[in-house]
Amino acid sequence: MMPHSGKTVKEPEINVYIDRNLKVPVEKSWLKSIAQKALKAEGVAPAELGIVITGPETIQQLNKVYRGEDEPTDVLAFHMLPSAGRAHRPSFVTPPDGVIHLGEVVISYPQTVQQARDQGHRVENELALLTVHGVLHLLGYDHERPEERQRMRAKEEEILRKLDSVASEE
């Protein structure tokens, strides 16, 4: 716990929902820890966000409705902060409860599995990457322009390296 405005700051509140029709062999606590480490790496605490693991139909529908793209994708991030996504680091206004409400990260598990196969690595690695990627989107990172893409990719790699070093110590 870190001091914040003279008060003790709570741990991030991360809610995980896994579509009951999917067989996802990871623990919700593991997904929470990935998101917590991404938030910590960016110095954001306390914060609240949701992670939703779903199938291709749901993510395609969300992609169509919110992005105008009628195709499945791997991860979507839905910001609750009005300035999120428009700048590298949005200026957060701390709400009265002291918790920054960031939004939701929605991940397609079947797309995760396919991308892991295509990249030749474990599904857990791809799921960790997509979780970090989604959290960074909630924090204002983007990849529309080459310099943004490079900055976001460097931050993803930095956080994932920290995750690897923590995993190897356990």
VENLIN-V559847 format. One record per residue. N is the residue number from 1. RES is the residue in three letters. SS is DSSP state (@ for helix, = for strand, . for the rest). PSI is psi as a letter, one per 30 degrees, with the letter a starting at -180 (999 if undefined). OMEGA is omega as a letter, one per 40 degrees, with the letter a starting at -180 (* if undefined). Layout:
n-><N N>
res-><RES RES>
ss-><SS SS>
psi-><PSI PSI>
omega-><OMEGA OMEGA>
//
This chain:
n-><1 2 3 4 5 6 7 8 9 10 11 12 13 14 15 16 17 18 19 20 21 22 23 24 25 26 27 28 29 30 31 32 33 34 35 36 37 38 39 40 41 42 43 44 45 46 47 48 49 50 51 52 53 54 55 56 57 58 59 60 61 62 63 64 65 66 67 68 69 70 71 72 73 74 75 76 77 78 79 80 81 82 83 84 85 86 87 88 89 90 91 92 93 94 95 96 97 98 99 100 101 102 103 104 105 106 107 108 109 110 111 112 113 114 115 116 117 118 119 120 121 122 123 124 125 126 127 128 129 130 131 132 133 134 135 136 137 138 139 140 141 142 143 144 145 146 147 148 149 150 151 152 153 154 155 156 157 158 159 160 161 162 163 164 165 166 167 168 169 170>
res-><MET MET PRO HIS SER GLY LYS THR VAL LYS GLU PRO GLU ILE ASN VAL TYR ILE ASP ARG ASN LEU LYS VAL PRO VAL GLU LYS SER TRP LEU LYS SER ILE ALA GLN LYS ALA LEU LYS ALA GLU GLY VAL ALA PRO ALA GLU LEU GLY ILE VAL ILE THR GLY PRO GLU THR ILE GLN GLN LEU ASN LYS VAL TYR ARG GLY GLU ASP GLU PRO THR ASP VAL LEU ALA PHE HIS MET LEU PRO SER ALA GLY ARG ALA HIS ARG PRO SER PHE VAL THR PRO PRO ASP GLY VAL ILE HIS LEU GLY GLU VAL VAL ILE SER TYR PRO GLN THR VAL GLN GLN ALA ARG ASP GLN GLY HIS ARG VAL GLU ASN GLU LEU ALA LEU LEU THR VAL HIS GLY VAL LEU HIS LEU LEU GLY TYR ASP HIS GLU ARG PRO GLU GLU ARG GLN ARG MET ARG ALA LYS GLU GLU GLU ILE LEU ARG LYS LEU ASP SER VAL ALA SER GLU GLU>
ss-><. . = = . . = = . . . . = = = = = = . . . . . . . . . @ @ @ @ @ @ @ @ @ @ @ @ @ @ . . . . . = = = = = = = = . @ @ @ @ @ @ @ @ @ @ @ @ . . . . . . . = = = = = . . . . . . . . . . . . . . . . . . . . = = = = = = = = = @ @ @ @ @ @ @ @ @ @ @ . . . @ @ @ @ @ @ @ @ @ @ @ @ @ @ @ @ . . . . . . . @ @ @ @ @ @ @ @ @ @ @ @ @ @ @ @ @ @ @ @ @ @ @ @ .>
psi-><k k k j h g l k k l l k j j k k k k k f f k j j h l k e e e e e e e e e e e e e f g g j k l l k l k k k k a l e e e e e e e e e e f f g j i l l l e k k k j k f k f f k f f l e j k j k k k l e f g k k j e a k k k k j e e e e e e e e e e f h l k e e e e e e e e e e e e e e e f g f l l h e l e e e e e e e e e e e e e e e e e e e e e e f f 999>
omega-><a i a a i a i a i i i i a i a i i i a i a i a a i i i a i i i a i a i a i i a i i i a i e a i i i i a i a a a a a a i i i i i a a a i a a i i i a a i i i a i i a a a i a a i a i i a i a i a i i a i a a a a i a a i a i i i a a i i i a a i i a i i i a i i i a i i i i i i i i a i i i a i a a a i i a i a i i i i a i a a i i i i a i a a i a *>
//
